[in-house]
Amino acid sequence: MDILPIKQRIKRALLSLPYRVKLVLIFSLLILTTATLLGSITYYQVAKSSRERTEEYQVQLADQINRNLDRYLKEMQIISLSPLYNQEVMDILENHQIPSDKTMFPPANERITLWRYISSLIHMRNEIKGIHIMANDGTIFSNLDSNTVMLKVFDRNSEWLKKINKADGEWVLLPLHQPNYYLRKDVTVFSVARLIRDPESYKPLGIIIIDLKQELIQDILSRTNLASRIFILNNENQFIYPKAKDEMIGDSILTEINRFKEHQHMNFSINHTDYLVVYNESSYSGVKTIMLTPSATVLSEVNHLRKVVIVVVLLGIIISMLLGFMLSKPMVGSIYKLRKAMENVEKGNLSQRVSFQGYDEIGQLGKGFNHMINEIDRLVSEVYETGLREKEAEIKALQSQMNPHFLYNTLETINMLAVTKGNLEVSDMVSSLGRLLRYTIDNSSKIVTLKEELSFIQSYIAIQKVRMGENLQYEEEIEPVLHDVLIPKLVLQPLVENAIIHGLFGQGGLIVIKAASKNELLEIVIHDNGKGVPIERLKALKQTLETGQTKPNRNHTGIALPNVHERIQLLYGKEYGIEIASQEHNGFSILLKIPIQRRGAYENERNISC
């Protein structure tokens, strides 16, 4: 589908709209452009500021979550050290060092002693699920009753036990897991644990495990933005919060976060949704807090602003169109009045005049219109009278004009008398003169064939030979296929005449006309072996051809060459024309270049141009 005609039709339709509608459209377009530009800049700046504030707030919030969690974990790891300072606890653990597969439970006094000790640690701490001290033989001492926690655990190959033993006395933060010492297997907790060693012998006596509920983190997160998804992981990227592993935080996202964690925040697309990702890692516990906030939520206030801007712009356009129609009526009314007057003038009513109150551009235009109509009225009268006088003069001129046919008949009569009297030279000269007159007077065509132009030249040479005799020689070297090539009428005669008058007159000589085709170009050379011209004169002639300004002298008007050159360029273009060359006492050459055209192609081209 061609786009250019569509654009032209749209442009034509817009230009054809009433002036009043175009004014309103222009004003509305200006308001729309200005409002859109200002609204876009405002939206961009507000969105940028809002995003920066949200990012800063989320970074501070993530840092505060980690600080609160670290503060609590420090308390838990201090609690995990307390058994080392209670000799009674250490003595009880010393009594349970040898593992046994038998179901032997500790004495009641030991269980009551450790229950009271552990209960003192957990007092007023509802977020603690339980504190458990596990001896090396698998015996478990806990603040929870035997209906909740086993009194002895036989499976000592669990991953969490291996991690505690590997820490070798350092405190360990265990991620969400389901300990095997709970009777209910669906209990999920995260824990702070430590290997208990004898301070003197450094002998491992057991472990202490503090199981923490999810309510601890929920209480810390209670003041956060509910639109954000918060995830807390340990230093091994294992979940601490929430309980159910969320597929949004996969290994690929964690890898991407680790790459840019020094920036603390980034934009990331998850499941075709854009999120603001905030990352904070604790230097104390290695806990990682990751906050995901949908970008739509971050920009919710800004999006509301965008809607308000769009509504304001639309209202502005509607109001501007209404005001435009109202305020443009007086101005457009003057134009309508002027247009009506012009329509009456087109119908021939030259008495039509307009009057405006103001002196603005429309008022001046009306004043000019009135002046123009007055002048037209005056000129019409003068032209009418002048035309009558010219018609009378033409009638008188026609009455005295000689009929060309009378002239041709007269020459034919002279020719017959010359033949009758036996004067053949006079007959030939009169015949040649008749052909010249017919060729020059015939205005039916301004483009002729090369053969017709050469026939005219032959008649012209025949007349000149009567004056100069056999001293004037003439030759043609023309390819026969070029005889039907079209050239401008009377383009060669001025050049041949120029050669005779300025090169051969008084001494005689030879004139040669050559024609050849070269790359769809007709090249005609007119050469004489006459006087030639000096170098200075040749330079002046070439400059005349370039500028078109002649400097005639008393012996030469200097217009033949420029006239022919200008005619060719007007007909065919600037790349065509004539070129000259000469040497003093060694003749003069003219090279004429025109495109090759033949009768059929030329007529088709004329029909298309018409």
Summary of the structure (lengths in Angstrom):
residues: 610
radius of gyration: 57.0
end to end distance: 28.6
largest distance: 175.9
contacts: 1678
relative contact order: 0.06
helix: 55%
strand: 19%
